[in-house]
Amino acid sequence: MASLKIYQTYHPHITCWSIISLHPEIIDGRPGTLVIESFVMDVPEGNTKGETCYFVEALIKCNLKSLAKVSEALAVQDRTEPIDL
């Protein structure tokens, strides 16, 4: 398992902690990786919990799509060594 903890500021009033962990898994009989991303975010003044959750869900989807795109490109190249991004 590998994990990464990130402190991010998106706006003067929006800060959060993000934890991304990678877990080796067998998926459909093939080696794969399960990616779990979680956020802890303050609800900014003037925003509702629902608005903040909507923002975080959009951010997580964007991050996971980017990770999938890079992973799929590496799989096509049959690369398994670390890369610099």
DSSP file (Angstrom, degrees, kcal/mol; ACC not computed):
  #  RESIDUE AA STRUCTURE BP1 BP2  ACC     N-H-->O    O-->H-N    N-H-->O    O-->H-N    TCO  KAPPA ALPHA  PHI   PSI    X-CA   Y-CA   Z-CA
    1    1 A M              0   0    0      0, 0.0     2,-0.4     0, 0.0    22,-0.2   0.000 360.0 360.0 360.0 139.5    0.0    0.0    0.0
    2    2 A A  E     -A   22   0A   0     20,-1.9    20,-3.3     2,-0.0     2,-0.3  -0.962 360.0-172.8-126.0 147.4    1.2    3.5   -0.8
    3    3 A S  E     -A   21   0A   0     -2,-0.4     2,-0.4    18,-0.3    18,-0.2  -0.980  11.4-162.3-142.8 157.7   -0.4    6.7    0.4
    4    4 A L  E     -A   20   0A   0     16,-2.4    16,-2.7    -2,-0.3     2,-0.5  -0.999   6.0-158.0-139.7 130.4    0.0   10.4   -0.2
    5    5 A K  E     -A   19   0A   0     -2,-0.4     2,-0.4    14,-0.2    14,-0.2  -0.955  14.9-173.9-114.5 128.5   -1.4   13.2    2.0
    6    6 A I  E     -A   18   0A   0     12,-3.1    12,-2.9    -2,-0.5     2,-0.5  -0.969  18.2-153.2-126.9 133.3   -1.8   16.7    0.4
    7    7 A Y  E     -A   17   0A   0     -2,-0.4     2,-0.4    10,-0.2    10,-0.2  -0.932  27.9-176.0-101.3 124.9   -2.8   20.0    1.9
    8    8 A Q  E     -A   16   0A   0      8,-2.7     8,-2.2    -2,-0.5     2,-0.5  -0.932  23.4-159.8-128.2 146.2   -4.5   22.1   -0.7
    9    9 A T  E     +A   15   0A   0     -2,-0.4     6,-0.2     6,-0.2    -2,-0.0  -0.989  14.7 169.4-122.6 121.3   -5.9   25.7   -0.9
   10   10 A Y  E    S-     0   0A   0      4,-2.5     5,-0.1    -2,-0.5    -1,-0.1   0.604  72.7  -2.6-102.8 -16.8   -8.4   26.3   -3.6
   11   11 A H  E >  S-A   14   0A   0      3,-1.2     3,-1.8     1,-0.0    -1,-0.4  -0.947  86.0 -90.8-167.8 155.9   -9.6   29.7   -2.6
   12   12 A P  T 3  S+     0   0    0      0, 0.0     3,-0.1     0, 0.0    -1,-0.0   0.773 130.2  34.9 -52.8 -23.6   -8.8   32.0    0.4
   13   13 A H  T 3  S+     0   0    0      1,-0.1     2,-0.5    31,-0.0    32,-0.1   0.348 106.3  76.5-112.3   5.1  -11.7   30.3    2.3
   14   14 A I  E <   +A   11   0A   0     -3,-1.8    -4,-2.5    30,-0.1    -3,-1.2  -0.929  51.5 151.5-123.8 108.6  -11.4   26.8    1.0
   15   15 A T  E     +A    9   0A   0     -2,-0.5    27,-1.2    -6,-0.2     2,-0.3  -0.949  12.9 169.7-129.4 153.1   -8.7   24.5    2.3
   16   16 A C  E     -AB   8  41A   0     -8,-2.2    -8,-2.7    -2,-0.3     2,-0.4  -0.990  31.7-124.3-156.6 162.5   -8.7   20.7    2.6
   17   17 A W  E     -AB   7  40A   0     23,-2.5    23,-2.4    -2,-0.3     2,-0.4  -0.941  27.2-165.0-107.1 134.3   -6.6   17.7    3.4
   18   18 A S  E     -AB   6  39A   0    -12,-2.9   -12,-3.1    -2,-0.4     2,-0.5  -0.975   5.6-167.8-121.6 134.2   -6.6   15.0    0.8
   19   19 A I  E     -AB   5  38A   0     19,-2.7    19,-2.5    -2,-0.4     2,-0.5  -0.984   3.9-174.0-123.1 122.6   -5.4   11.4    1.3
   20   20 A I  E     -AB   4  37A   0    -16,-2.7   -16,-2.4    -2,-0.5     2,-0.4  -0.965   6.2-175.6-114.6 125.7   -4.8    9.1   -1.7
   21   21 A S  E     -AB   3  36A   0     15,-3.0    15,-2.6    -2,-0.5     2,-0.5  -0.962  12.6-152.9-125.0 144.6   -4.0    5.5   -1.0
   22   22 A L  E     -AB   2  35A   0    -20,-3.3   -20,-1.9    -2,-0.4    13,-0.2  -0.953  11.8-172.8-116.7 129.6   -3.1    2.8   -3.5
   23   23 A H  E     - B   0  34A   0     11,-2.5    11,-3.2    -2,-0.5     2,-0.2  -0.984  25.5-123.7-127.1 123.5   -3.8   -0.9   -2.7
   24   24 A P  E     + B   0  33A   0      0, 0.0     2,-0.3     0, 0.0     9,-0.3  -0.464  42.8 169.5 -64.8 134.3   -2.7   -3.8   -4.9
   25   25 A E  E     - B   0  32A   0      7,-2.4     7,-3.2    -2,-0.2     2,-0.6  -0.956  40.1-120.8-142.2 156.8   -5.7   -5.9   -5.8
   26   26 A I  E     - B   0  31A   0     -2,-0.3     2,-0.5     5,-0.2     3,-0.1  -0.932  34.7-173.5 -98.6 119.1   -6.6   -8.8   -8.1
   27   27 A I  E >   - B   0  30A   0      3,-3.3     3,-1.8    -2,-0.6    -2,-0.0  -0.967  69.1 -16.3-120.3 119.3   -9.4   -7.5  -10.4
   28   28 A D  T 3  S-     0   0    0     -2,-0.5    -1,-0.2     1,-0.3    -2,-0.0   0.867 129.3 -54.2  53.2  38.7  -11.1   -9.9  -12.8
   29   29 A G  T 3  S+     0   0    0      1,-0.2    -1,-0.3    -3,-0.1    -3,-0.0   0.505 121.2 102.9  78.5   3.8   -8.2  -12.3  -12.3
   30   30 A R  E <  S-B   27   0A   0     -3,-1.8    -3,-3.3     1,-0.0    -1,-0.2  -0.898  81.1 -99.2-119.9 148.9   -5.6   -9.7  -13.2
   31   31 A P  E     +B   26   0A   0      0, 0.0     2,-0.3     0, 0.0    -5,-0.2  -0.414  58.1 149.9 -63.4 138.7   -3.2   -7.6  -11.0
   32   32 A G  E     -B   25   0A   0     -7,-3.2    -7,-2.4    -2,-0.1     2,-0.4  -0.842  40.9-107.3-152.6-171.5   -4.6   -4.1  -10.5
   33   33 A T  E     -B   24   0A   0     -2,-0.3     2,-0.6    -9,-0.3   -11,-0.0  -0.996  14.1-148.2-134.9 128.9   -4.7   -1.2   -8.1
   34   34 A L  E     -B   23   0A   0    -11,-3.2   -11,-2.5    -2,-0.4     2,-0.5  -0.862  19.1-157.1 -93.1 124.9   -7.5    0.0   -6.0
   35   35 A V  E     -B   22   0A   0     -2,-0.6     2,-0.5   -13,-0.2   -13,-0.2  -0.909  10.0-174.1-108.2 126.7   -7.3    3.8   -5.5
   36   36 A I  E     -B   21   0A   0    -15,-2.6   -15,-3.0    -2,-0.5     2,-0.4  -0.984   1.8-176.4-121.1 126.5   -9.0    5.4   -2.5
   37   37 A E  E     +B   20   0A   0     -2,-0.5     2,-0.3   -17,-0.2   -17,-0.2  -0.985   3.8 179.1-123.8 130.4   -9.2    9.2   -2.2
   38   38 A S  E     -B   19   0A   0    -19,-2.5   -19,-2.7    -2,-0.4     2,-0.4  -0.954   9.2-156.5-130.8 151.8  -10.6   10.9    0.8
   39   39 A F  E     -B   18   0A   0     -2,-0.3     2,-0.5   -21,-0.2   -21,-0.2  -0.934  11.6-163.0-125.9 146.4  -11.0   14.6    1.7
   40   40 A V  E     +B   17   0A   0    -23,-2.4   -23,-2.5    -2,-0.4     2,-0.4  -0.988  29.3 168.3-122.7 119.5  -11.4   16.6    4.9
   41   41 A M  E     -B   16   0A   0     -2,-0.5     2,-0.2   -25,-0.2   -25,-0.2  -0.992  33.7-126.0-137.9 137.8  -12.6   20.0    4.1
   42   42 A D        -     0   0    0    -27,-1.2   -27,-0.2    -2,-0.4    -2,-0.0  -0.560  30.6-118.6 -74.4 144.7  -14.0   22.9    6.1
   43   43 A V        -     0   0    0     -2,-0.2     6,-0.1   -29,-0.1     3,-0.1  -0.786  36.4-127.2 -82.9 114.2  -17.4   24.3    4.9
   44   44 A P    >   -     0   0    0      0, 0.0     3,-2.2     0, 0.0   -30,-0.1  -0.268  29.6 -92.3 -64.6 148.2  -16.6   27.9    4.0
   45   45 A E  T 3  S+     0   0    0      1,-0.3     3,-0.1   -32,-0.1   -32,-0.0  -0.356 115.3  26.9 -58.0 134.6  -18.7   30.6    5.5
   46   46 A G  T 3  S+     0   0    0      1,-0.3     2,-0.3    -3,-0.1    -1,-0.3   0.349 106.0  95.8  91.5  -6.1  -21.6   31.4    3.2
   47   47 A N    <   -     0   0    0     -3,-2.2    -1,-0.3    -4,-0.0     2,-0.2  -0.827  68.6-128.2-114.1 155.3  -21.7   27.9    1.7
   48   48 A T     >  -     0   0    0     -2,-0.3     4,-2.0    -3,-0.1     5,-0.2  -0.558  26.1-112.5 -93.6 164.9  -23.8   24.9    2.7
   49   49 A K  H  > S+     0   0    0      1,-0.2     4,-2.6     2,-0.2     5,-0.2   0.893 119.4  54.8 -60.4 -39.9  -22.5   21.4    3.4
   50   50 A G  H  > S+     0   0    0      2,-0.2     4,-2.2     1,-0.2    -1,-0.2   0.898 107.2  48.6 -62.0 -42.3  -24.2   20.3    0.2
   51   51 A E  H  > S+     0   0    0      2,-0.2     4,-2.0     1,-0.2    -1,-0.2   0.904 112.8  48.3 -64.3 -41.0  -22.4   22.9   -1.9
   52   52 A T  H  X S+     0   0    0     -4,-2.0     4,-2.4     2,-0.2    -2,-0.2   0.910 111.1  49.9 -66.8 -41.8  -19.1   21.9   -0.4
   53   53 A C  H  X S+     0   0    0     -4,-2.6     4,-2.8     1,-0.2     5,-0.2   0.892 108.4  53.4 -63.3 -39.6  -19.7   18.2   -1.0
   54   54 A Y  H  X S+     0   0    0     -4,-2.2     4,-2.0     2,-0.2    -1,-0.2   0.922 110.2  47.9 -59.9 -44.6  -20.7   18.9   -4.6
   55   55 A F  H  X S+     0   0    0     -4,-2.0     4,-2.1     2,-0.2    -2,-0.2   0.927 113.0  47.6 -61.2 -47.2  -17.3   20.7   -5.1
   56   56 A V  H  X S+     0   0    0     -4,-2.4     4,-2.8     1,-0.2    -2,-0.2   0.907 110.1  51.9 -64.5 -42.4  -15.3   17.9   -3.4
   57   57 A E  H  X S+     0   0    0     -4,-2.8     4,-2.4     1,-0.2    -1,-0.2   0.904 110.3  49.1 -60.8 -41.3  -17.1   15.2   -5.5
   58   58 A A  H  X S+     0   0    0     -4,-2.0     4,-2.1    -5,-0.2    -1,-0.2   0.901 111.9  49.5 -63.8 -40.2  -16.2   17.1   -8.7
   59   59 A L  H  X S+     0   0    0     -4,-2.1     4,-2.5     2,-0.2    -2,-0.2   0.918 110.7  48.8 -65.4 -44.5  -12.6   17.4   -7.6
   60   60 A I  H  X S+     0   0    0     -4,-2.8     4,-2.8     2,-0.2     5,-0.2   0.923 110.6  51.2 -62.0 -44.6  -12.3   13.7   -6.7
   61   61 A K  H  X S+     0   0    0     -4,-2.4     4,-2.3     1,-0.2    -1,-0.2   0.909 110.8  48.9 -59.1 -42.5  -13.8   12.7  -10.1
   62   62 A C  H  X S+     0   0    0     -4,-2.1     4,-2.2     2,-0.2    -2,-0.2   0.931 112.4  47.8 -62.9 -46.0  -11.3   15.0  -11.9
   63   63 A N  H  X S+     0   0    0     -4,-2.5     4,-2.3     1,-0.2    -2,-0.2   0.915 113.6  46.9 -61.5 -44.2   -8.4   13.5   -9.9
   64   64 A L  H  X S+     0   0    0     -4,-2.8     4,-2.5     2,-0.2    -1,-0.2   0.865 110.4  52.2 -69.8 -35.4   -9.4    9.9  -10.6
   65   65 A K  H  X S+     0   0    0     -4,-2.3     4,-2.4    -5,-0.2    -1,-0.2   0.908 110.7  48.9 -64.1 -41.1  -10.0   10.6  -14.3
   66   66 A S  H  X S+     0   0    0     -4,-2.2     4,-2.2     2,-0.2    -2,-0.2   0.924 111.8  48.5 -63.8 -44.1   -6.5   12.0  -14.6
   67   67 A L  H  X S+     0   0    0     -4,-2.3     4,-2.7     1,-0.2    -2,-0.2   0.911 111.7  49.9 -62.1 -42.8   -5.0    9.1  -12.7
   68   68 A A  H  X S+     0   0    0     -4,-2.5     4,-2.9     2,-0.2     5,-0.2   0.908 109.1  52.0 -62.1 -42.4   -6.9    6.6  -15.0
   69   69 A K  H  X S+     0   0    0     -4,-2.4     4,-2.0     2,-0.2    -2,-0.2   0.925 113.2  43.4 -61.5 -45.6   -5.7    8.4  -18.1
   70   70 A V  H  X S+     0   0    0     -4,-2.2     4,-2.2     2,-0.2    -2,-0.2   0.927 115.2  49.7 -65.2 -44.7   -2.1    8.2  -17.0
   71   71 A S  H  X S+     0   0    0     -4,-2.7     4,-2.3     1,-0.2    -2,-0.2   0.910 111.2  48.2 -61.6 -44.0   -2.4    4.6  -15.9
   72   72 A E  H  X S+     0   0    0     -4,-2.9     4,-2.0     1,-0.2    -1,-0.2   0.888 110.3  51.8 -65.9 -38.5   -4.1    3.5  -19.1
   73   73 A A  H  X S+     0   0    0     -4,-2.0     4,-1.4    -5,-0.2    -1,-0.2   0.902 111.5  47.5 -64.0 -40.1   -1.4    5.3  -21.2
   74   74 A L  H  <>S+     0   0    0     -4,-2.2     5,-2.6     1,-0.2     4,-0.5   0.877 109.1  54.0 -67.8 -37.2    1.3    3.5  -19.2
   75   75 A A  H ><5S+     0   0    0     -4,-2.3     3,-0.9     1,-0.2    -2,-0.2   0.897 106.3  51.8 -64.2 -39.4   -0.5    0.1  -19.6
   76   76 A V  H 3<5S+     0   0    0     -4,-2.0    -1,-0.2     1,-0.3    -2,-0.2   0.871 112.3  46.0 -63.4 -36.5   -0.6    0.5  -23.4
   77   77 A Q  T 3<5S-     0   0    0     -4,-1.4    -1,-0.3    -5,-0.2    -2,-0.2   0.511 110.3-127.3 -82.3  -4.7    3.2    1.2  -23.3
   78   78 A D  T < 5 +     0   0    0     -3,-0.9     2,-0.4    -4,-0.5    -3,-0.2   0.856  54.1 158.2  58.1  37.4    3.6   -1.8  -21.0
   79   79 A R      < +     0   0    0     -5,-2.6    -1,-0.2     1,-0.1    -2,-0.1  -0.768  19.7 161.7 -93.3 135.6    5.5    0.5  -18.6
   80   80 A T        +     0   0    0     -2,-0.4    -1,-0.1    -3,-0.1     3,-0.1   0.457  45.4  97.3-126.9  -9.2    5.8   -0.5  -15.0
   81   81 A E  S    S-     0   0    0      1,-0.1    -2,-0.0     0, 0.0     0, 0.0  -0.459  86.4 -86.0 -80.5 157.3    8.7    1.6  -13.7
   82   82 A P        -     0   0    0      0, 0.0     2,-0.3     0, 0.0    -1,-0.1  -0.219  44.5-153.9 -59.6 149.8    8.0    4.9  -11.9
   83   83 A I        -     0   0    0     -3,-0.1     2,-0.5     0, 0.0     0, 0.0  -0.904  14.7-122.2-123.7 155.6    7.6    8.0  -14.0
   84   84 A D              0   0    0     -2,-0.3     0, 0.0     1,-0.1     0, 0.0  -0.852 360.0 360.0 -94.0 127.8    8.2   11.7  -13.2
   85   85 A L              0   0    0     -2,-0.5    -1,-0.1     0, 0.0     0, 0.0   0.417 360.0 360.0-102.1 360.0    5.1   13.8  -13.7
